[in-house]
Amino acid sequence: MTDPEPSGRTGPASSPAQEDHGHQAVLAFTPRRLLLVGAGAIGVSFLPYWIRWLRLALPQVECRVVVTRSAERFVTREALSALNSTVAALDVWPDAPRTGALHVEWAQWAEAVAVYPATVDFISRLATGRGDSPALLALQSTRAPIGIAPSLPPGAIHNPVLRRHLKELAEWPNVSVLPPEPGRSSTTGRDDAYVPPELPGLLTLMERKLTSQDGVVDR
């Protein structure tokens, strides 16, 4: 993974209310059921923006939202649920009895999965085969295309273990890893963090892989 030049970007650059929705290329997105997973980086606070964009730009796509416990520090499930008109789920094993397994339901329902943003912890757990949460186990089990958008704190991009994990994930037949770009760290105030490009870029990357493999991938 190469280090791109700094952009100074800290968040969405355009309004989803723009007439062209800002990203015409993504309108060809083939999957009709998208599982959107948000992990606990500060960039998850932009998920309400992207959910609104999805409803405007891709109205044919049904979206389910899942967030990790750490993501709830930056965004509320109440807001995500209201904007998506569907209850946003928490990525924990439910206490109440269920007639079916949550991870199986998600894995079989999703025609695509986007992890936006993906933290160092989430990336590492996924790459090493962990399935200790419903979303992780669903991703380990699905054949649907998976998009990973890393969000990294200052210095993490040079970590050899993380770089190996990202390389390994990119080699999975159904996984696309969107290279992060330099962006403003809320702690240092400098462009020394690495943040995900905008969500449409991840969906476009996933669509490209899906199209090239005729929509069926095996692991």
Secondary structure, 3 states (H helix, E strand, C coil): CCCCCCCCECCCCCCCCCCCCCCHHHHHCCCCEEEEEECCCHHHHHHHHHHHHHHHHCCCCEEEEEECCHHHHCCCHHHHHHHHCCCCEECCCCCCCCCCCHHHHHHHHCCEEEEEEECHHHHHHHHCCCCCCHHHHHHHHCCCCEEEEECECCCHHHCHHHHHHHHHHHCCCCEEECCCEEECCCCCCCCCEEECCCHHHHHHHHHHHHHHCCCCCCC
